[in-house]
Structures are given as structure tokens and as C-alpha cells.
Amino acid sequence: MKTPSRNNTAVIKRNAVPPSPTKVCMYVRGPARPDVRVMREATALAEAGYAVSIVDVEDESHRPIQEEFQNICLKHIFKSKKVSKTRFIRIVFFRGDLLRIKGILRLLRTPANIYHAHDTSGLLPCYIAALVRRKPLIFDAHELPLYDISSYPYIFRLLLFFFLKFMLLRCAGVITVSPYIGEYIRVRYRIPEISLVRNVPPYRLVTKSNRLRQLLGLGNEVLIVLYQGNIQTDRNLEMWIYAARFLKPGIVIVMMGKANNNVLKQFEAVIEREGVGNQVKILPPVPYEDLLDWTSSADIGLVPHSPDHSLNVQWCLPNKLFEYIMAGLPVLATPLDAVKDVVNQYDIGQIVPSFAPAAIAATIEAMLADHATLGRMRRNAFKAVQQNLCWEQEKLRLLQLYQNIPKAPTPF
């Protein structure tokens, strides 16, 4: 048998066509650019050698229908006013039919080896595309699936449950953001394995700043308790406004984030009624790339959600928790199961013992007065992000899942 010479082998290697990268097509029922989780995962895959496309839904029709952003191909579907105003039954699989059909068609026109559905609203179009193309499908649950349909008739809830279970059992991988949500999905939908990929930011060294005090015209002696994130009525923020009435002078609660006009007026009215305009300040959001520099100018970071609101809230691991930790901020949180586990595991904060406004104020004051404990928590936070609470470590779980996908049989 003839064997190629060394020279011939070298020629073959030089002329060999390099293998084409694995193509990943993600779908998100909303704009991809401001969605930190979607872009973070897409960027991690692109950096690992995957060719990543994202089909998303945009409100801004002035954008091109397709564009490159951070080595990712964004393919936009634009909402029309007609679709925005539809009044179909507000159930996750049956609303916005026209938009969903557009998503399916766009996904089918996007070549992919793997489809990746972000959240329940993105699952059905991706499922159909993966079924038609006979490609593996990954489901990425940003929240507890179907947590918000309790007000619908029992028969609808039952149908949705079985429909979702049918699709999940045919996924090559399921990802979620919290261990409690992951365990719930595993048991309820009988999924053999769940990949946990939390919303932790990339590691960076964050130095203490004074941005909030400078913006608000506060002295350096003023202590700041910060909430950052969307300002919404379901975030339990009013409780902290009521607590401000019991705070000593020199402590200010800052709420920084996006709020619609109605919600903003509602909170401003509560602040005025309680007479705490000097103790509670509401600020607009800052660009995400600058966020940690603003975060680091506070003294405590708040996770204020009420665990009684829903299981989705009780088991959440919000972005703000990991942003506080990255900035070295001690955390004061309500007793949310997953948040409490992180706070206790790394000794980076405290859980409020009571929801009574006076008790919350007393907890804030005691925490701020204990300089030694605050210093220890700050050091523990920096240690935690250097070890494993950073995206550089967290993304390895995502990449491991993707590396195992080619070995998994196509479930269709």
C-alpha cells in the first residue's frame, strides 16, 4: 500500500479546507442588544469559534434588517403598530401570531446546526425550525416557565403544561438561571439534566468611586443604600420608601433604573406623602458599560423583592446581586431562596429579618454602623468574583453543554 511522502502530506495540509464553524441560531422575543444575558452567551460562543446569529424582535424600524454586532449576526424582525395593539388571549403561545410566524420564517431562512431558544416566548418558533431542519434545540429559561398564567382557566393551563413538556423533552439541552428553577424544571417536566448558567458579569477590577454623591450633591459622610434595576411596582420598592421615614439623617436610599412615567409618578407621590424626599432619590439608568462604576459609589446594595410575589421571584438570582458583588458592595436582601444561599455561602451580606419598615431601617443602620463587618463582606465579595462568581468561569458550563451537543442524538 502506498503511503504519502512527507512533502505530499505537507501539501495536503496546506491545501486542506478548514472545517466550517458550527452555526448557532438564537431567537429572542425582544431586542437582543440590551439583553445582557443573550449577548453575553452569544459572545462567549462566538469567542469559542461558533458562528452565531440572533433573530430578535425590534421596535426601532430604522435599523437595517441585518447587521453585525460584536462578531454576531443580528437579524431583526420589526414590530408593526398593528401587532403591538393586538388583543389576542394573553397566553405565551397564542399571542402575537403574526410576529411568531415572522420569527419562524426568519429562523428557517437562517442556516444553523443548533437552535437556541431564549425563554418560553422564544421556544415555539425555535422548536418548529429545529423540527423542520432536524437540528438540535437548546432551551434557555430566563425565568420559571409558565409562572404567570395562574389566572387563566384550568384547561388552558393544563394544555400549556403538556405542550411545554412535549417540547422540552425533545430539547438536546436545557439551561436556566437559578438552581431552584432548574430543580423545578427537572422534576416537573422530567428533564434528566439541567445546565445552570447564572447572570454573572465578566470579571473586572472595580475601584471605589463617588459618582452618586457627586451627582446628588451629597457630602462624603452621607451613606448610600442602592437599588439598581427596573423600577416597577412588583419589585417591593414601596416597602423601602416607607422604611426611609425611620432612618437617621445621613443615610440615603437611591433607586437607579428604568421606569415608565406612570410608575415614576406613583413612587414620587409615595415619597412626597411620606415626607422622605431627602432620604429617597430616584435616578434614571446609566449605560451598562458604566454601571459598576456607579454601583461602587454606594455602601450597600439592595435586593428588595418580596418572596411572596411568586415562585419565580422567590427562586430568582437577579443580575443586580452579582453586579453588587463584582463592585464589592455588601448586600442587604429579602429572604429569596437562591439569593440567600449566595449571600450566606460567600458571607457577602445580610438578610432582612422582618418586612416591617422600622425593622428594615434598624437593619440598615446596624449594618452601616458595623464597619468591621462591612469591610469583611467587601473583601469576601472581591474574593468571590476572583474565584468563581465571574462570567469567565460561568460560561464554561455553557460551552460544555455545546461541546456535548454533537454527541447527542437529534431528538426529532
C-alpha positions as CSV (number, residue, x, y, z in Angstrom):
1,M,0.0,0.0,0.0
2,K,1.3,3.4,-0.9
3,T,1.9,5.9,1.8
4,P,2.2,9.6,1.2
5,S,5.6,11.2,1.5
6,R,6.3,13.9,4.0
7,N,6.3,16.5,1.2
8,N,2.9,15.3,-0.1
9,T,1.5,15.4,3.4
10,A,2.6,19.0,3.9
11,V,0.9,19.9,0.5
12,I,-2.3,18.2,1.6
13,K,-2.3,20.1,4.9
14,R,-1.7,23.4,3.2
15,N,-4.5,22.8,0.7
16,A,-7.0,21.3,3.2
17,V,-10.2,23.2,3.5
18,P,-10.6,24.2,7.2
19,P,-13.7,22.9,8.8
20,S,-16.6,25.4,8.9
21,P,-17.6,26.6,12.3
22,T,-20.7,25.2,14.0
23,K,-23.6,27.6,13.2
24,V,-25.8,28.6,16.1
25,C,-29.0,30.5,15.6
26,M,-30.6,32.1,18.7
27,Y,-34.1,33.5,18.9
28,V,-35.3,36.1,21.5
29,R,-38.7,37.7,21.5
30,G,-37.3,41.2,22.1
31,P,-34.3,43.3,21.2
32,A,-31.0,41.4,21.6
33,R,-28.7,44.3,22.1
34,P,-29.9,45.5,25.6
35,D,-30.4,41.9,26.8
36,V,-27.2,41.3,28.7
37,R,-27.7,37.6,29.1
38,V,-28.4,37.0,25.4
39,M,-25.4,39.0,24.3
40,R,-23.1,37.5,26.9
41,E,-23.9,33.9,25.9
42,A,-23.7,34.8,22.2
43,T,-20.4,36.5,22.6
44,A,-19.0,33.5,24.6
45,L,-20.0,31.1,21.8
46,A,-18.5,33.4,19.1
47,E,-15.2,33.7,21.0
48,A,-15.2,29.9,21.2
49,G,-15.3,29.6,17.4
50,Y,-19.1,29.2,16.8
51,A,-20.8,31.3,14.1
52,V,-23.6,32.9,15.9
53,S,-26.7,34.6,14.6
54,I,-29.5,36.1,16.6
55,V,-33.0,36.6,15.3
56,D,-34.6,39.2,17.5
57,V,-37.7,41.5,17.6
58,E,-37.0,45.2,17.4
59,D,-39.2,48.2,17.9
60,E,-36.8,50.5,16.1
61,S,-37.5,50.1,12.4
62,H,-34.7,52.5,11.4
63,R,-32.2,49.7,12.0
64,P,-31.0,47.6,9.0
65,I,-32.8,44.3,8.7
66,Q,-29.5,42.6,9.3
67,E,-26.2,43.8,10.9
68,E,-23.0,42.7,12.5
69,F,-22.5,43.5,16.2
70,Q,-19.6,42.2,18.3
71,N,-18.9,39.4,15.7
72,I,-22.6,38.3,15.9
73,C,-25.0,38.5,13.1
74,L,-28.2,40.2,14.2
75,K,-31.3,39.5,12.1
76,H,-34.2,41.8,13.1
77,I,-37.9,41.4,12.9
78,F,-39.7,44.7,13.3
79,K,-42.9,45.1,15.3
80,S,-45.6,46.9,13.5
81,K,-48.2,49.0,15.3
82,K,-50.8,46.6,14.2
83,V,-49.1,43.7,16.0
84,S,-48.4,45.8,19.1
85,K,-52.1,46.5,19.5
86,T,-53.4,43.0,19.0
87,R,-55.7,41.8,21.8
88,F,-55.4,38.0,21.4
89,I,-55.7,35.9,24.6
90,R,-52.6,36.8,26.6
91,I,-51.1,33.4,26.8
92,V,-47.5,32.8,25.9
93,F,-48.0,30.5,23.0
94,F,-51.1,32.1,21.5
95,R,-50.5,35.9,21.4
96,G,-48.9,37.9,18.6
97,D,-49.5,35.2,16.0
98,L,-48.2,37.3,13.1
99,L,-45.0,38.1,14.9
100,R,-44.5,34.4,15.7
101,I,-45.0,33.4,12.1
102,K,-42.4,36.0,11.1
103,G,-40.0,34.6,13.6
104,I,-40.4,31.0,12.3
105,L,-39.9,32.1,8.7
106,R,-36.8,34.1,9.6
107,L,-35.4,31.2,11.6
108,L,-36.0,28.8,8.7
109,R,-34.1,31.1,6.4
110,T,-31.1,31.2,8.8
111,P,-28.8,28.2,8.3
112,A,-27.9,26.6,11.7
113,N,-26.5,23.4,13.2
114,I,-28.0,24.3,16.6
115,Y,-31.0,26.4,17.5
116,H,-31.1,28.2,20.9
117,A,-34.4,29.5,22.2
118,H,-34.3,32.3,24.8
119,D,-37.1,32.0,27.3
120,T,-40.6,30.4,26.9
121,S,-41.7,33.1,24.4
122,G,-38.9,32.1,22.0
123,L,-39.4,28.3,22.3
124,L,-42.2,27.5,19.9
125,P,-40.6,29.3,16.8
126,C,-37.2,27.6,17.5
127,Y,-38.9,24.3,18.1
128,I,-40.6,24.4,14.7
129,A,-37.4,25.5,13.0
130,A,-35.4,22.7,14.6
131,L,-38.1,20.2,13.8
132,V,-38.2,21.2,10.1
133,R,-34.4,21.3,9.8
134,R,-33.9,18.3,12.1
135,K,-31.3,20.1,14.2
136,P,-30.7,20.0,18.0
137,L,-32.5,22.6,20.1
138,I,-31.4,24.3,23.3
139,F,-34.0,25.9,25.6
140,D,-32.7,28.8,27.8
141,A,-35.2,29.5,30.7
142,H,-34.6,33.1,31.9
143,E,-37.5,32.7,34.3
144,L,-39.7,29.9,35.8
145,P,-41.7,28.7,32.8
146,L,-45.5,29.5,32.8
147,Y,-45.3,31.1,36.3
148,D,-47.6,34.0,35.1
149,I,-50.6,32.0,33.9
150,S,-52.3,31.2,37.2
151,S,-55.3,33.5,36.4
152,Y,-56.1,31.5,33.2
153,P,-58.7,28.7,33.1
154,Y,-57.5,25.3,34.3
155,I,-57.9,23.7,30.8
156,F,-55.6,26.3,29.3
157,R,-53.0,25.8,32.0
158,L,-53.1,22.1,31.5
159,L,-52.8,22.3,27.7
160,L,-49.8,24.7,28.1
161,F,-48.1,22.4,30.6
162,F,-48.3,19.4,28.3
163,F,-47.4,21.4,25.3
164,L,-44.3,22.8,27.0
165,K,-43.4,19.3,28.4
166,F,-43.6,17.8,24.9
167,M,-41.2,20.4,23.5
168,L,-38.8,20.3,26.5
169,L,-38.4,16.5,26.3
170,R,-37.2,16.9,22.7
171,C,-34.6,19.5,23.6
172,A,-30.9,18.5,23.4
173,G,-30.2,20.8,26.4
174,V,-32.0,23.0,28.9
175,I,-30.3,25.9,30.6
176,T,-31.6,28.1,33.5
177,V,-30.5,30.9,35.7
178,S,-31.2,29.6,39.2
179,P,-30.6,26.2,40.9
180,Y,-34.2,26.2,42.3
181,I,-35.7,26.9,39.0
182,G,-33.6,24.3,37.5
183,E,-34.6,21.7,40.0
184,Y,-38.3,22.6,39.5
185,I,-38.0,22.1,35.7
186,R,-36.1,18.8,36.1
187,V,-38.8,17.3,38.4
188,R,-41.9,18.8,36.9
189,Y,-41.0,18.2,33.2
190,R,-38.9,15.1,33.8
191,I,-35.8,16.6,32.2
192,P,-32.8,14.4,33.0
193,E,-30.2,17.2,33.3
194,I,-30.3,21.0,33.6
195,S,-27.3,23.3,32.9
196,L,-27.1,26.2,35.4
197,V,-25.7,29.4,33.8
198,R,-26.2,32.3,36.1
199,N,-26.2,36.0,35.2
200,V,-22.8,36.9,36.5
201,P,-20.8,39.7,34.8
202,P,-17.3,39.4,33.4
203,Y,-14.5,39.9,35.9
204,R,-13.1,43.4,36.2
205,L,-11.3,45.2,39.0
206,V,-13.8,47.9,40.2
207,T,-12.4,50.7,42.3
208,K,-14.5,52.7,44.8
209,S,-15.9,55.9,43.2
210,N,-18.0,58.8,44.3
211,R,-20.3,59.3,41.3
212,L,-23.6,59.1,43.1
213,R,-22.7,61.6,45.8
214,Q,-21.3,64.0,43.2
215,L,-24.4,63.7,41.1
216,L,-26.8,64.2,44.0
217,G,-24.7,66.9,45.7
218,L,-24.2,64.8,48.8
219,G,-21.3,65.1,51.3
220,N,-18.7,62.3,51.6
221,E,-20.1,61.5,55.1
222,V,-23.5,60.5,53.6
223,L,-24.1,56.7,53.3
224,I,-25.9,55.4,50.3
225,V,-28.1,52.3,50.1
226,L,-28.5,51.5,46.4
227,Y,-31.2,49.6,44.4
228,Q,-30.3,49.3,40.7
229,G,-32.6,47.7,38.1
230,N,-36.0,48.3,36.6
231,I,-38.2,50.4,38.9
232,Q,-41.5,48.5,38.9
233,T,-44.4,48.1,41.2
234,D,-43.8,44.4,41.6
235,R,-40.2,44.9,43.0
236,N,-41.4,45.6,46.6
237,L,-39.8,49.0,46.4
238,E,-42.5,50.9,48.3
239,M,-41.6,49.0,51.4
240,W,-38.1,50.6,51.4
241,I,-39.6,54.0,50.8
242,Y,-41.7,53.5,54.0
243,A,-38.6,52.4,55.8
244,A,-36.8,55.6,54.9
245,R,-39.0,57.5,57.3
246,F,-37.3,55.7,60.2
247,L,-33.7,56.2,59.0
248,K,-31.3,58.5,60.8
249,P,-30.1,61.6,58.9
250,G,-27.1,60.9,56.7
251,I,-28.5,57.8,55.1
252,V,-29.9,58.0,51.6
253,I,-31.7,55.3,49.6
254,V,-31.0,55.6,45.8
255,M,-33.2,53.8,43.3
256,M,-31.5,53.8,39.9
257,G,-33.1,52.3,36.8
258,K,-35.7,52.4,34.1
259,A,-39.2,53.4,35.0
260,N,-42.2,54.3,32.9
261,N,-43.9,57.6,33.6
262,N,-46.9,56.2,35.4
263,V,-44.7,54.1,37.8
264,L,-42.4,57.1,38.3
265,K,-45.3,59.4,39.3
266,Q,-46.6,56.7,41.6
267,F,-43.3,56.4,43.5
268,E,-42.8,60.1,43.6
269,A,-46.2,60.5,45.1
270,V,-45.4,58.0,47.8
271,I,-42.1,59.7,48.6
272,E,-43.9,63.1,48.9
273,R,-46.7,61.6,51.0
274,E,-44.2,60.0,53.4
275,G,-42.1,63.2,53.5
276,V,-38.8,61.4,52.6
277,G,-37.7,63.4,49.6
278,N,-34.3,63.9,51.3
279,Q,-33.9,60.2,52.1
280,V,-35.0,58.6,48.8
281,K,-33.7,59.6,45.4
282,I,-34.8,58.1,42.0
283,L,-32.3,58.3,39.2
284,P,-32.5,57.2,35.5
285,P,-30.5,54.2,34.3
286,V,-26.9,54.6,33.2
287,P,-25.2,52.8,30.3
288,Y,-24.5,49.2,31.2
289,E,-20.8,49.6,30.4
290,D,-20.6,52.3,33.1
291,L,-22.9,50.7,35.6
292,L,-20.3,49.1,38.0
293,D,-18.5,52.4,38.4
294,W,-21.8,53.9,39.7
295,T,-22.5,50.9,41.8
296,S,-19.2,51.1,43.6
297,S,-20.1,54.6,44.9
298,A,-22.8,53.1,47.2
299,D,-22.2,51.5,50.6
300,I,-24.9,48.7,50.4
301,G,-26.7,47.0,47.5
302,L,-30.4,46.1,47.9
303,V,-32.2,43.0,46.6
304,P,-35.7,44.1,47.7
305,H,-38.1,41.6,46.0
306,S,-40.9,40.0,48.0
307,P,-40.7,36.2,48.1
308,D,-44.5,36.1,48.4
309,H,-44.9,37.6,45.0
310,S,-44.4,34.4,43.0
311,L,-42.2,31.3,42.9
312,N,-40.4,32.9,40.0
313,V,-39.4,35.8,42.3
314,Q,-38.7,33.5,45.3
315,W,-36.2,31.5,43.3
316,C,-34.7,34.2,41.2
317,L,-31.0,35.2,41.1
318,P,-31.2,38.8,39.7
319,N,-28.4,40.4,37.8
320,K,-28.1,43.1,40.4
321,L,-26.9,40.6,43.0
322,F,-23.8,39.7,41.0
323,E,-23.2,43.3,40.0
324,Y,-23.2,44.3,43.6
325,I,-20.7,41.5,44.4
326,M,-18.5,42.5,41.4
327,A,-18.4,46.1,42.7
328,G,-17.5,44.9,46.2
329,L,-20.9,46.1,47.7
330,P,-22.2,44.3,50.8
331,V,-25.7,43.0,50.0
332,L,-28.9,43.5,52.0
333,A,-31.6,41.2,50.6
334,T,-35.0,39.8,51.4
335,P,-35.2,36.1,52.1
336,L,-35.2,34.8,48.5
337,D,-34.1,31.2,48.5
338,A,-31.3,31.4,45.8
339,V,-30.2,34.9,46.8
340,K,-30.0,33.8,50.5
341,D,-27.8,30.8,49.5
342,V,-25.3,33.0,47.7
343,V,-25.2,35.7,50.5
344,N,-24.6,33.0,53.2
345,Q,-22.2,30.9,51.2
346,Y,-19.8,33.8,50.5
347,D,-20.6,35.9,53.6
348,I,-21.2,39.0,51.5
349,G,-24.3,40.4,53.1
350,Q,-27.3,40.1,55.3
351,I,-30.9,39.0,55.0
352,V,-33.6,41.3,56.5
353,P,-35.3,39.6,59.4
354,S,-38.6,41.5,59.0
355,F,-40.6,43.4,56.4
356,A,-41.8,46.0,58.9
357,P,-40.5,49.4,57.8
358,A,-39.0,50.3,61.2
359,A,-37.2,46.9,61.4
360,I,-35.8,47.4,57.9
361,A,-34.5,50.8,58.9
362,A,-32.9,49.4,62.0
363,T,-31.2,46.7,60.0
364,I,-29.8,49.2,57.5
365,E,-28.5,51.4,60.3
366,A,-26.9,48.5,62.2
367,M,-25.3,47.2,59.0
368,L,-23.8,50.6,58.1
369,A,-22.6,51.2,61.6
370,D,-20.6,47.9,61.8
371,H,-17.5,49.0,59.8
372,A,-15.5,45.8,60.5
373,T,-18.3,43.6,59.2
374,L,-18.8,45.7,56.1
375,G,-15.1,45.6,55.4
376,R,-15.1,41.8,55.8
377,M,-18.0,41.4,53.4
378,R,-16.4,43.7,50.9
379,R,-13.2,41.6,50.9
380,N,-15.3,38.4,50.6
381,A,-17.1,39.8,47.6
382,F,-13.9,40.6,45.8
383,K,-12.5,37.2,46.7
384,A,-15.7,35.5,45.4
385,V,-15.5,37.2,42.0
386,Q,-11.9,36.4,41.6
387,Q,-12.5,32.7,42.3
388,N,-15.8,31.8,40.5
389,L,-18.5,34.5,40.6
390,C,-17.4,35.8,37.2
391,W,-18.5,35.1,33.6
392,E,-15.1,33.7,32.7
393,Q,-15.9,30.7,35.0
394,E,-19.7,30.7,34.5
395,K,-19.5,30.5,30.7
396,L,-17.6,27.2,30.9
397,R,-20.9,25.4,31.7
398,L,-22.5,26.9,28.6
399,L,-19.5,25.8,26.4
400,Q,-19.5,22.3,28.0
401,L,-23.2,21.9,27.1
402,Y,-22.5,23.0,23.5
403,Q,-19.5,20.6,23.2
404,N,-21.8,17.7,24.2
405,I,-24.5,18.6,21.7
406,P,-22.9,17.0,18.6
407,K,-22.7,13.7,20.6
408,A,-26.4,13.9,21.4
409,P,-28.9,12.4,19.0
410,T,-31.3,14.8,17.2
411,P,-34.5,14.5,19.2
412,F,-36.9,14.7,16.2
